[in-house]
Amino acid sequence: MDIKEIKKKVLESLNAKVKEVEIDAASGESIPSSKGQVYTEKDVKIFAVSATDGLLDYLPAHSIANHVATGLYTQKTPLLACEDLIYAAAQGWQEDKQGRYRDDIAISVTDLEIE
């Protein structure tokens, strides 16, 4: 994987979607803004998640990725973020199988940022 190429494509996509507009006070019409947000390489973080089907059976991949990203790049620690996900999947198994069965639930996360 070429991390720089992935970041470049993500940035192109993000910056293409950013379209701020201003409202002209006199006419009430919207006009393109010259001060729209522009994302930089520092705004894009790349990480990998490996999870067992016991986790993926009860949590969608995008929810896992969002929760892990929060753990990696905010105040919450990655360990706590992973524990949250494991507990959520375990609760799903408990409710679905009434405690008679639970598949293995494991998750591994790594930050792929190379400085």
N, C-alpha and C positions, 0 to 999 in steps of 0.2 A: 504494500500500500504506500502510496505517495501522499503523506500527510499534507504537504504544502499544496498539492494539486486538489485534494479534497477541500481544504480551507478556501482555496481560490474559487472553486465552484459554489460552495456554500455562500461565500461573500457576494458573488455575482447574483445569486438567486435572492439573497436578502436585500441587497441594494436595489435590485430591479423592482422589488415589491414596495419599497419605501417611496411613497408619493404623498408628501404633505401638501395641503392646499391652504390658502388664506381666503378669507371672505372680504371682498371689496366693500367697504362701508357705504360708499355712495350708491353702488348698483345692486349690492347683495349677491353678486355673482362670485363663484369660486375661481381663484387664479392660482397657478402653480407657485409654490413657495420656494424661495431661494435658500431657505435655512433648514431643509429637510435633514433628518438624521442619516449619517453615512456610517455604516459598520466597518470596522477595521479587523485585521487579523487577531488582535487581542480580544475581540468580542466572540470569536469562534473557538470552542473547546472540543477536542476530539477524545473520546474514551471508548473502551470496548467492554461489553457485558457478555458473560457466559452464564447461562442459567439452565437448570434442568426443567424437564417438562412438568414436574410437580409444581413449579412456580408459574410456568407459562400456561398451564391449564386453567388457572384462576385469575391471572393478571395479564392484560394486553401489553404487548411489547412497548408501545408508545408510553404507557403509564410507567412501566419499569424504567425506561430511558429518562423520562422527566424526573422521576423521583431520585434516581441515581445522580443525575446532573445537579439537582438541588443539593445533594449530599457532598458532591465533589467541589462545587464552586460557590457555596454559600456557607453560612454559619454551622449548619448541621454536618456531622462527620459522615464519611462514606459507610462506616460500620453501622451507625444508627440507621442510615437510609436502607441498607441491606436487611437489617433486622426487621424494620417496618414491613418490608416486602415479604419476608419469610413468614412473619406473623399473619399478614393479610391472606397469604395463600393457605397457610395452615387452618385459618378460620374457614376458608372456603371448603377445604377438604372435610373439616369437622361437620359443617352444616350439610354438605352434600352426602356424606357417607355415614352420618350419625356416629362418628368415632370408631367405626369398624375397620376403616382402611385409610391410610394416608401414604401417598407416594413420596419419594425422597424430594426434598426441597433444598436446593443449593443455588448460590449465586456467587460469581466472582467478577470483580470490576478492576479495570486498570486504566489509568490516565495515560493516554498516548502522546501527551505533549512532550516534545523534545526541545529542550532549550539549548 
